[in-house]
Amino acid sequence: MRKMRPAILILLLAGVSAAWGQCPVTIASFPYNQGFEAGPSWAAGGASSDWAWGAPSKPAINGAGGGNNAWVVGGLTGSFYNYGEQSWLEGPCFDFSALPYPYVSFKIFWECERTYDGLGFQYSLDQGQTWANVGSVNDPPSCFDQNWFNTANINNLNLANPKQGWSGRIGATQGSCAGGQGSAGWVTASHCLSFLAGEPSVKFRFIFGAGTTCNSYDGIGIDDVYIGEKPDEPTAIESECFGNELVIDDVQTCSTSWLWDFGDPASGADNTSNLLTPSHFFSNPGQYTVTFTAFFDCRSPQITPFQLTILGLEVNVTEPTCAGGDGALEAIITNAPGPLNYAWNPIGINASSISGLNAGTYILNVTGGPGVCPTGTMITLDPPAAAPVLSLSAAPASCAGAADGSVSANVVSGSAPFSFAWSPSGGSNATATGLVAGTYTCTVTDANGCSASASAAVAEPSPLIIVADDTVSICTGDAITLSAVASGGMPGYTYAWSPDGPQVSPLTSAVYSVIVTDANGCLSAPALVQVEVGDAGTPTFTVIDTLGCTPHCASFFADAEEGSFTWDLGDGTVITGGPSIRHCYSSGGVFDVRLTRADASGCSGTWIYAEAVHAIQSPTAAFSAVPPVTTIEDPLIQFVNRSMGADSVLWSFGDPSDSTSSVYDAAFAYSDVGCFPVHLLVLNAEGCSSSAAVEVCVEDEFAVYIPNAFTPNGDGYNDLWGAITTVGLPREFELVVFDRWGGELHRGNEKQAFWDGTANGEVPIGVYPWRLRLRDTAGKVQERTGHVTLLR
């Protein structure tokens, strides 16, 4: 193998030979795993070195990368590493003579000033006399090279040339102390060491360089060093197969080349492929081991095998005969390692064979357990030799229940002669006759024994039905047209009535029958109609109080109790009610009264009582008082008579002396203050009378009493305040109470509007001004003002 060695930087560092400058122990067994749990294992040194081994307990690096212990530059506690430090952490010697693909990985946590301070990783082939960097900041990430150098030039990393490595911290730049690019935790760094393959003596070391400012950070931790060949990783293979074909869809691998072996030598050159996602068609059913070999630049080839079973499939075909329905398919599977599932489309059953098939296309899919490649096929069953094709036509029965329907068979294709069989009845001819309504099946068989069946329904009209009224009623001398309604059968109905009809006028009750015939000549059963003939007779009645003054009320009594009574009382009033009523006549006149009585059958009789009631028109009393209210200084009131139809009058003035007058229009002067009921009685020549009444009032000159205090406390005494005046009916009235700022607390617009001491709640105790304005009986405006004291 050709070895590629980068340039080696010779470093003259005091104390190197005092550390591990030689190789007292050389490790040749791999993989080498060093977690620093049992001891430090590696050695630290250099200028101002503060490398420490143990359990880290720092603000950021507060634990090891794995286990409990690790190496940390900057000590195990605190946040500081030495000024001007140029230190190293050096491992033992390794013999790669028998290691064709060396590889290194370790866990690292860096937290130092970005760009100025940092850590590098180097190797030596001369037992530490000269050192060179492992890899470069420009190495692209790969399956092998991950989280490698992040800084191209670390100013104070003086032990390296170029000064490449890991540098940075979590926080942002503060002042002159550069921040950013810290690992923010333990990460795994790894690198391929293929350029060191076969070397008999290889040493590795971590180197750290720091300046003299901005050193107050946790430093850098190292843990879990691994040296050897990179461990195998699972290869994810996505594939699909059907029948004899395998298709590789995707392979997740870091290899640089690969080789497929399908375990199928019989396929010749196609048994192998160097494509990443090939396909292969297996030569025969069987069990195959498919192998994927991945080749790497920095690791031994990795082999990934998997098992695949290719099923053998044959289908035994039984073609359908005659009209079909007797075809069959049977799948014969070979090389099946276990139970299988069968999916027949469109039959949809899980079985190795299906039967009762017609001509058509059938698709079979067979699946098994893991590693079994599904298989399937498509089979088309051909149509058999022409078989009879049967169609039926039915003629309905003429009437419901009649046995005159028929069904005729029509056969196309098939081989003559044909035989016919009808069920449940119908004979053996091509046409079945004399059939009642129902479903009939015909089976035809040709000369080849192929048969076909079909069914047809013989219809019938619905039963012919006639519906007529059971009983109808008429009155003596009336005529009636009888009616009946037919349904069912065949429309186009004719009706036959007996003994006559449909218009009849019997003198006594009688029975009539009707029969209907439809368009097919079918007859219905007869329907009977009873005609009842009734006679209500002529009613009579008596009258009580036939004569009187209006409003005059008379009572009427029929001579029968049963039936419905309609009274026409001659004044436009018609009452439907019982056998006795009472009616009042408001207008004068002579009135004929008509009574119509209807019995339960609806027959009626009528009687007129001529001049049954004499109502004498009464006069109408009416008058007005002018004025209706006056004062004691002018107590005379005029009474204007507005009566109608009066021949005599009588006034009663309601004064204490019960004064009266019989003049038509009267006047009366009252001697006292008060309100008096005045009555007018009028009569006409027939002695009919009417009366009317009006109240008049005589008042004192204007006077008013308004209290100067009240106590609205709800005790029932002196709770309300207002004005008391001699004016009985003021034409205008306004009483207003104000607060001290002139705002309204109460407004009354009539005498009875008293104040309860509230205005949006209780009004406080105090003295409040008021104003009264009214128009008295004489039409004068009276105004008063004052104060009222509110107490509680």
LUMLUMLO-165570 format. One line per 3 residues: number of its first residue (from 1); for each residue z, y, x of C-alpha. Coordinates in steps of 0.5 Angstrom, whole numbers, always signed. Example, Ala and Ser with C-alpha at 12.3 -4.5 7.8 and 13.67 -1.06 7.14 Angstrom:
2
1> +16:-9:+25 ~ +14:-2:+27;
REM end
This chain:
792
1> +0:+0:+0 ~ -2:+7:+3 ~ +5:+11:+3;
4> +4:+19:+2 ~ +10:+23:+6 ~ +11:+30:+4;
7> +12:+35:+10 ~ +19:+34:+13 ~ +24:+40:+14;
10> +28:+39:+21 ~ +35:+42:+19 ~ +40:+43:+25;
13> +47:+43:+21 ~ +53:+42:+25 ~ +57:+36:+22;
16> +52:+32:+20 ~ +53:+26:+25 ~ +60:+27:+23;
19> +58:+25:+16 ~ +53:+19:+14 ~ +48:+21:+20;
22> +48:+13:+21 ~ +47:+8:+16 ~ +53:+3:+17;
25> +51:+0:+10 ~ +44:-1:+7 ~ +43:-2:+0;
28> +37:-7:-1 ~ +39:-10:-8 ~ +37:-6:-14;
31> +38:-3:-19 ~ +43:+1:-16 ~ +48:+4:-21;
34> +53:+9:-19 ~ +57:+12:-24 ~ +63:+15:-19;
37> +68:+11:-23 ~ +71:+7:-18 ~ +71:+12:-13;
40> +67:+18:-10 ~ +62:+13:-6 ~ +58:+19:-4;
43> +60:+24:+2 ~ +60:+31:+1 ~ +60:+36:+7;
46> +57:+43:+10 ~ +59:+50:+10 ~ +64:+52:+6;
49> +63:+46:+2 ~ +67:+46:-5 ~ +64:+39:-8;
52> +70:+35:-11 ~ +70:+28:-14 ~ +74:+27:-20;
55> +75:+28:-28 ~ +72:+35:-29 ~ +76:+40:-33;
58> +72:+47:-33 ~ +70:+52:-39 ~ +63:+49:-39;
61> +63:+43:-35 ~ +69:+40:-39 ~ +67:+32:-38;
64> +63:+27:-34 ~ +56:+25:-35 ~ +58:+18:-37;
67> +65:+15:-36 ~ +71:+20:-34 ~ +69:+22:-26;
70> +63:+26:-23 ~ +62:+30:-17 ~ +62:+37:-18;
73> +61:+43:-13 ~ +65:+49:-15 ~ +71:+44:-16;
76> +74:+40:-22 ~ +77:+46:-25 ~ +76:+54:-26;
79> +69:+58:-26 ~ +68:+59:-19 ~ +64:+56:-13;
82> +65:+59:-5 ~ +61:+65:-3 ~ +56:+63:+2;
85> +56:+56:+1 ~ +51:+51:+4 ~ +53:+44:+2;
88> +51:+37:+1 ~ +53:+31:-3 ~ +50:+25:+1;
91> +49:+18:-1 ~ +48:+11:+3 ~ +42:+8:+6;
94> +37:+4:+2 ~ +32:-1:+4 ~ +26:-1:+0;
97> +22:-6:+3 ~ +22:-11:-3 ~ +22:-5:-8;
100> +14:-4:-10 ~ +16:+2:-15 ~ +22:+6:-13;
103> +25:+11:-18 ~ +31:+15:-18 ~ +35:+18:-24;
106> +41:+22:-25 ~ +45:+26:-30 ~ +46:+34:-28;
109> +49:+40:-31 ~ +48:+46:-28 ~ +52:+53:-29;
112> +50:+58:-23 ~ +47:+65:-22 ~ +40:+64:-24;
115> +35:+65:-18 ~ +40:+66:-13 ~ +44:+60:-13;
118> +42:+53:-14 ~ +42:+45:-13 ~ +36:+41:-9;
121> +35:+34:-8 ~ +32:+31:-2 ~ +31:+25:+2;
124> +31:+22:+9 ~ +27:+17:+13 ~ +31:+18:+20;
127> +38:+17:+17 ~ +39:+24:+16 ~ +36:+27:+22;
130> +30:+31:+18 ~ +30:+32:+10 ~ +25:+33:+5;
133> +25:+35:-2 ~ +24:+30:-7 ~ +18:+32:-12;
136> +16:+39:-13 ~ +17:+45:-19 ~ +10:+44:-21;
139> +10:+36:-22 ~ +8:+35:-29 ~ +13:+32:-34;
142> +11:+24:-35 ~ +15:+18:-37 ~ +18:+18:-30;
145> +18:+25:-28 ~ +23:+29:-33 ~ +28:+35:-33;
148> +26:+36:-25 ~ +26:+42:-21 ~ +26:+49:-26;
151> +26:+54:-20 ~ +21:+55:-15 ~ +25:+59:-10;
154> +32:+59:-10 ~ +34:+65:-6 ~ +40:+62:-2;
157> +38:+55:-2 ~ +37:+55:+5 ~ +38:+47:+7;
160> +31:+47:+3 ~ +24:+49:+5 ~ +21:+50:+0;
163> +27:+53:-4 ~ +26:+49:-10 ~ +31:+46:-15;
166> +35:+47:-21 ~ +38:+54:-22 ~ +41:+58:-28;
169> +47:+59:-33 ~ +48:+59:-41 ~ +49:+66:-41;
172> +45:+72:-41 ~ +44:+77:-35 ~ +50:+81:-34;
175> +49:+87:-29 ~ +46:+85:-23 ~ +48:+77:-25;
178> +42:+74:-27 ~ +43:+69:-33 ~ +39:+64:-37;
181> +36:+57:-36 ~ +42:+54:-36 ~ +42:+46:-38;
184> +48:+48:-43 ~ +50:+40:-42 ~ +49:+34:-38;
187> +41:+32:-38 ~ +38:+26:-35 ~ +33:+28:-29;
190> +28:+23:-26 ~ +23:+22:-21 ~ +18:+17:-19;
193> +19:+15:-12 ~ +12:+11:-11 ~ +11:+15:-4;
196> +17:+11:-1 ~ +15:+4:-3 ~ +16:-1:+3;
199> +21:+4:+7 ~ +26:+0:+10 ~ +31:+6:+11;
202> +32:+12:+6 ~ +37:+17:+5 ~ +38:+22:-1;
205> +42:+28:-2 ~ +44:+34:-6 ~ +44:+40:-3;
208> +47:+47:-6 ~ +46:+54:-4 ~ +50:+60:-6;
211> +50:+68:-4 ~ +56:+72:-4 ~ +56:+75:-11;
214> +56:+73:-18 ~ +59:+66:-16 ~ +64:+66:-22;
217> +61:+60:-26 ~ +63:+53:-27 ~ +58:+50:-21;
220> +54:+44:-22 ~ +56:+37:-24 ~ +52:+30:-21;
223> +54:+23:-25 ~ +51:+16:-26 ~ +46:+16:-20;
226> +40:+10:-22 ~ +36:+8:-16 ~ +31:+2:-17;
229> +25:+0:-21 ~ +25:+4:-28 ~ +27:-1:-33;
232> +22:-3:-39 ~ +22:+0:-45 ~ +20:-3:-52;
235> +12:-2:-53 ~ +11:+0:-60 ~ +4:-3:-63;
238> +1:-2:-70 ~ -4:-7:-72 ~ -7:-9:-78;
241> -11:-16:-80 ~ -15:-19:-85 ~ -18:-26:-85;
244> -20:-27:-78 ~ -20:-20:-76 ~ -14:-16:-72;
247> -15:-9:-71 ~ -10:-5:-66 ~ -9:+2:-70;
250> -4:+5:-65 ~ +0:+3:-58 ~ +6:+8:-56;
253> +6:+7:-48 ~ +6:+11:-42 ~ +2:+6:-38;
256> -4:+9:-34 ~ -9:+2:-36 ~ -8:-4:-40;
259> -11:-11:-42 ~ -11:-15:-48 ~ -11:-22:-48;
262> -12:-25:-55 ~ -10:-32:-54 ~ -17:-34:-56;
265> -21:-37:-50 ~ -26:-40:-55 ~ -28:-33:-57;
268> -31:-32:-49 ~ -31:-25:-46 ~ -29:-22:-53;
271> -22:-26:-51 ~ -20:-20:-47 ~ -20:-12:-48;
274> -18:-6:-43 ~ -19:-1:-49 ~ -12:+1:-52;
277> -14:+0:-59 ~ -19:-6:-59 ~ -21:-10:-65;
280> -22:-18:-65 ~ -25:-23:-69 ~ -21:-30:-68;
283> -26:-36:-67 ~ -22:-41:-72 ~ -16:-41:-76;
286> -9:-43:-72 ~ -3:-40:-69 ~ -5:-35:-63;
289> +0:-31:-58 ~ -3:-24:-57 ~ -1:-21:-50;
292> -1:-13:-49 ~ +0:-12:-41 ~ +1:-5:-39;
295> +0:-2:-32 ~ +4:+4:-29 ~ +3:+8:-23;
298> +11:+8:-22 ~ +13:+1:-25 ~ +11:-6:-25;
301> +6:-9:-31 ~ +10:-10:-37 ~ +8:-15:-42;
304> +9:-15:-49 ~ +7:-21:-53 ~ +7:-23:-61;
307> +5:-28:-65 ~ -1:-28:-70 ~ -3:-34:-75;
310> -10:-34:-78 ~ -10:-38:-84 ~ -16:-42:-86;
313> -19:-41:-93 ~ -24:-45:-97 ~ -25:-45:-105;
316> -27:-51:-109 ~ -31:-48:-114 ~ -32:-51:-121;
319> -38:-47:-125 ~ -37:-46:-133 ~ -41:-50:-137;
322> -44:-48:-144 ~ -41:-41:-147 ~ -36:-41:-141;
325> -28:-41:-141 ~ -28:-48:-137 ~ -30:-46:-130;
328> -24:-47:-124 ~ -23:-44:-117 ~ -18:-48:-112;
331> -16:-45:-106 ~ -15:-49:-100 ~ -11:-46:-94;
334> -10:-49:-87 ~ -5:-48:-82 ~ +0:-44:-86;
337> +7:-44:-83 ~ +10:-43:-89 ~ +10:-41:-97;
340> +4:-37:-99 ~ +3:-32:-104 ~ -4:-32:-108;
343> -6:-26:-112 ~ -13:-27:-116 ~ -16:-21:-119;
346> -17:-20:-125 ~ -13:-26:-127 ~ -7:-23:-124;
349> -3:-30:-123 ~ +1:-33:-116 ~ -2:-40:-116;
352> -7:-43:-111 ~ -12:-45:-117 ~ -14:-42:-123;
355> -18:-45:-129 ~ -21:-43:-136 ~ -25:-38:-133;
358> -32:-35:-135 ~ -38:-33:-131 ~ -36:-27:-127;
361> -33:-24:-120 ~ -26:-26:-118 ~ -22:-24:-112;
364> -17:-28:-108 ~ -12:-25:-103 ~ -7:-29:-100;
367> -1:-27:-96 ~ +5:-30:-92 ~ +11:-29:-88;
370> +11:-24:-82 ~ +6:-26:-77 ~ +1:-29:-82;
373> -5:-25:-82 ~ -7:-24:-90 ~ -14:-27:-92;
376> -18:-27:-98 ~ -25:-28:-101 ~ -29:-26:-107;
379> -33:-31:-111 ~ -38:-30:-117 ~ -38:-36:-122;
382> -46:-36:-125 ~ -47:-36:-132 ~ -48:-43:-135;
385> -55:-45:-139 ~ -56:-41:-145 ~ -51:-43:-150;
388> -51:-41:-158 ~ -49:-34:-160 ~ -46:-34:-167;
391> -46:-28:-172 ~ -43:-28:-179 ~ -45:-23:-185;
394> -41:-24:-191 ~ -42:-22:-198 ~ -36:-20:-202;
397> -33:-23:-209 ~ -35:-19:-215 ~ -29:-19:-218;
400> -22:-20:-216 ~ -20:-27:-216 ~ -27:-29:-217;
403> -30:-35:-213 ~ -37:-32:-212 ~ -37:-29:-205;
406> -41:-32:-199 ~ -42:-32:-191 ~ -48:-33:-188;
409> -49:-35:-180 ~ -54:-33:-175 ~ -55:-36:-169;
412> -59:-34:-163 ~ -60:-38:-156 ~ -58:-45:-155;
415> -62:-51:-157 ~ -64:-53:-164 ~ -62:-57:-168;
418> -55:-54:-170 ~ -50:-56:-174 ~ -45:-52:-178;
421> -37:-53:-180 ~ -34:-48:-184 ~ -26:-47:-185;
424> -22:-47:-189 ~ -28:-49:-194 ~ -35:-47:-194;
427> -39:-54:-193 ~ -44:-55:-187 ~ -50:-51:-189;
430> -52:-44:-185 ~ -49:-41:-191 ~ -42:-42:-195;
433> -42:-40:-202 ~ -37:-40:-208 ~ -32:-37:-204;
436> -26:-33:-206 ~ -23:-27:-202 ~ -21:-29:-195;
439> -22:-31:-188 ~ -27:-36:-186 ~ -29:-39:-179;
442> -36:-42:-177 ~ -37:-47:-171 ~ -44:-48:-169;
445> -46:-54:-164 ~ -53:-54:-161 ~ -57:-60:-159;
448> -53:-60:-152 ~ -46:-60:-155 ~ -45:-53:-153;
451> -41:-49:-159 ~ -39:-42:-161 ~ -35:-40:-166;
454> -34:-33:-170 ~ -30:-31:-176 ~ -32:-26:-182;
457> -28:-24:-188 ~ -30:-24:-195 ~ -27:-18:-199;
460> -26:-17:-206 ~ -25:-11:-210 ~ -18:-9:-212;
463> -15:-12:-219 ~ -18:-8:-224 ~ -12:-4:-228;
466> -12:+0:-234 ~ -6:+5:-235 ~ -4:+8:-242;
469> +2:+11:-245 ~ +6:+6:-248 ~ +8:+11:-254;
472> +6:+18:-256 ~ +8:+22:-262 ~ +5:+26:-267;
475> +7:+30:-273 ~ +4:+28:-280 ~ -3:+31:-281;
478> -4:+32:-273 ~ -10:+29:-269 ~ -9:+26:-262;
481> -14:+24:-257 ~ -11:+17:-253 ~ -12:+17:-246;
484> -12:+11:-241 ~ -14:+11:-233 ~ -17:+5:-230;
487> -16:+4:-222 ~ -19:-2:-218 ~ -25:-6:-219;
490> -32:-2:-218 ~ -32:+5:-220 ~ -36:+6:-226;
493> -32:+5:-232 ~ -33:+4:-239 ~ -27:+4:-244;
496> -27:+0:-251 ~ -21:+2:-256 ~ -19:-2:-262;
499> -19:-1:-268 ~ -22:+6:-266 ~ -21:+11:-261;
502> -20:+15:-257 ~ -19:+21:-262 ~ -14:+18:-268;
505> -11:+21:-274 ~ -6:+16:-277 ~ -2:+17:-283;
508> +3:+13:-281 ~ +5:+10:-274 ~ +0:+5:-271;
511> -2:+1:-265 ~ -8:+2:-261 ~ -11:-3:-255;
514> -16:-1:-250 ~ -20:-5:-245 ~ -24:-3:-239;
517> -30:-6:-236 ~ -32:-4:-228 ~ -39:-3:-225;
520> -39:-10:-224 ~ -38:-12:-231 ~ -31:-14:-229;
523> -26:-14:-235 ~ -19:-11:-235 ~ -13:-14:-239;
526> -12:-10:-245 ~ -7:-4:-245 ~ -3:-2:-252;
529> -1:+5:-254 ~ +4:+6:-260 ~ +3:+12:-264;
532> +9:+15:-268 ~ +8:+19:-274 ~ +14:+24:-275;
535> +15:+29:-281 ~ +21:+35:-280 ~ +21:+37:-287;
538> +22:+44:-289 ~ +29:+48:-287 ~ +33:+52:-291;
541> +39:+57:-289 ~ +44:+62:-292 ~ +46:+69:-290;
544> +53:+72:-290 ~ +54:+80:-290 ~ +47:+81:-293;
547> +48:+89:-294 ~ +52:+94:-289 ~ +51:+100:-285;
550> +48:+100:-278 ~ +50:+97:-273 ~ +50:+92:-279;
553> +52:+84:-277 ~ +50:+78:-281 ~ +51:+71:-280;
556> +46:+65:-282 ~ +47:+58:-283 ~ +42:+53:-283;
559> +43:+47:-288 ~ +42:+42:-282 ~ +45:+40:-276;
562> +40:+36:-272 ~ +34:+39:-268 ~ +32:+45:-265;
565> +32:+52:-269 ~ +28:+58:-268 ~ +30:+64:-272;
568> +26:+70:-273 ~ +30:+76:-275 ~ +25:+81:-277;
571> +27:+86:-273 ~ +23:+84:-267 ~ +29:+79:-265;
574> +27:+72:-264 ~ +33:+67:-262 ~ +32:+60:-260;
577> +39:+56:-261 ~ +43:+52:-266 ~ +44:+52:-273;
580> +48:+58:-274 ~ +48:+65:-271 ~ +50:+72:-272;
583> +46:+78:-271 ~ +47:+85:-271 ~ +42:+90:-273;
586> +42:+97:-270 ~ +36:+100:-274 ~ +36:+101:-282;
589> +31:+97:-286 ~ +30:+91:-290 ~ +29:+85:-286;
592> +25:+78:-288 ~ +28:+72:-284 ~ +24:+66:-281;
595> +27:+59:-279 ~ +23:+54:-276 ~ +27:+47:-274;
598> +24:+42:-270 ~ +26:+35:-270 ~ +27:+30:-264;
601> +20:+28:-264 ~ +17:+35:-264 ~ +15:+36:-271;
604> +17:+42:-274 ~ +18:+46:-281 ~ +19:+53:-283;
607> +22:+57:-289 ~ +22:+65:-290 ~ +28:+68:-293;
610> +25:+75:-296 ~ +29:+81:-296 ~ +35:+77:-293;
613> +38:+83:-290 ~ +39:+90:-292 ~ +41:+95:-286;
616> +43:+102:-288 ~ +42:+107:-282 ~ +48:+110:-280;
619> +49:+118:-278 ~ +50:+119:-270 ~ +56:+124:-268;
622> +55:+128:-262 ~ +57:+135:-260 ~ +59:+140:-254;
625> +65:+144:-252 ~ +63:+151:-250 ~ +67:+152:-245;
628> +70:+145:-244 ~ +75:+149:-239 ~ +78:+156:-241;
631> +84:+160:-239 ~ +90:+162:-244 ~ +88:+169:-243;
634> +81:+167:-247 ~ +83:+161:-251 ~ +77:+160:-256;
637> +72:+155:-255 ~ +66:+154:-259 ~ +64:+147:-262;
640> +56:+146:-262 ~ +55:+140:-267 ~ +49:+136:-265;
643> +50:+130:-270 ~ +44:+127:-273 ~ +43:+124:-281;
646> +50:+127:-283 ~ +51:+130:-290 ~ +59:+132:-288;
649> +63:+133:-282 ~ +71:+133:-281 ~ +73:+136:-274;
652> +80:+134:-271 ~ +82:+139:-265 ~ +88:+135:-262;
655> +93:+141:-262 ~ +100:+140:-263 ~ +99:+142:-271;
658> +93:+137:-272 ~ +89:+142:-274 ~ +82:+140:-277;
661> +76:+144:-280 ~ +70:+141:-284 ~ +65:+147:-282;
664> +58:+144:-279 ~ +59:+148:-272 ~ +67:+150:-271;
667> +71:+154:-266 ~ +78:+154:-265 ~ +83:+158:-261;
670> +89:+154:-257 ~ +96:+157:-257 ~ +98:+153:-251;
673> +96:+151:-244 ~ +94:+143:-244 ~ +88:+138:-245;
676> +86:+137:-252 ~ +82:+131:-255 ~ +77:+134:-260;
679> +74:+129:-265 ~ +68:+129:-270 ~ +67:+125:-276;
682> +60:+125:-280 ~ +58:+121:-286 ~ +52:+120:-290;
685> +50:+120:-297 ~ +51:+112:-297 ~ +58:+113:-294;
688> +56:+111:-287 ~ +60:+114:-281 ~ +60:+116:-274;
691> +65:+119:-269 ~ +65:+123:-262 ~ +70:+125:-258;
694> +71:+131:-252 ~ +77:+133:-248 ~ +78:+140:-247;
697> +83:+144:-243 ~ +86:+151:-243 ~ +89:+153:-236;
700> +94:+158:-234 ~ +91:+164:-229 ~ +90:+161:-222;
703> +97:+159:-218 ~ +97:+154:-212 ~ +103:+151:-209;
706> +103:+148:-202 ~ +109:+146:-198 ~ +111:+149:-191;
709> +113:+142:-188 ~ +113:+134:-189 ~ +115:+128:-186;
712> +109:+123:-185 ~ +114:+117:-183 ~ +112:+112:-188;
715> +119:+112:-191 ~ +115:+113:-198 ~ +118:+120:-198;
718> +114:+126:-197 ~ +109:+122:-193 ~ +103:+126:-195;
721> +101:+134:-195 ~ +96:+138:-200 ~ +95:+143:-205;
724> +97:+143:-212 ~ +94:+148:-217 ~ +93:+150:-224;
727> +86:+149:-223 ~ +84:+143:-227 ~ +77:+142:-224;
730> +75:+147:-219 ~ +68:+148:-218 ~ +69:+148:-210;
733> +75:+146:-206 ~ +76:+146:-199 ~ +83:+145:-195;
736> +83:+145:-187 ~ +89:+144:-182 ~ +88:+146:-175;
739> +91:+145:-168 ~ +93:+150:-164 ~ +86:+151:-161;
742> +83:+152:-167 ~ +80:+145:-168 ~ +80:+141:-174;
745> +86:+136:-176 ~ +84:+135:-183 ~ +79:+137:-188;
748> +80:+136:-196 ~ +74:+137:-201 ~ +78:+135:-207;
751> +84:+136:-210 ~ +87:+129:-209 ~ +85:+129:-201;
754> +92:+129:-198 ~ +93:+129:-191 ~ +98:+123:-188;
757> +99:+127:-181 ~ +94:+123:-177 ~ +87:+125:-173;
760> +85:+120:-169 ~ +92:+117:-169 ~ +99:+120:-170;
763> +99:+128:-169 ~ +105:+130:-165 ~ +111:+134:-169;
766> +109:+141:-169 ~ +107:+147:-173 ~ +100:+147:-175;
769> +96:+153:-179 ~ +92:+151:-185 ~ +86:+155:-190;
772> +85:+154:-197 ~ +79:+156:-201 ~ +77:+154:-208;
775> +73:+157:-214 ~ +77:+157:-220 ~ +76:+156:-228;
778> +73:+163:-228 ~ +69:+162:-222 ~ +73:+167:-218;
781> +74:+165:-210 ~ +81:+164:-208 ~ +83:+164:-201;
784> +90:+162:-198 ~ +92:+161:-191 ~ +99:+159:-188;
787> +103:+154:-183 ~ +106:+147:-184 ~ +111:+144:-180;
790> +110:+136:-179 ~ +116:+133:-178 ~ +118:+125:-177;
REM end
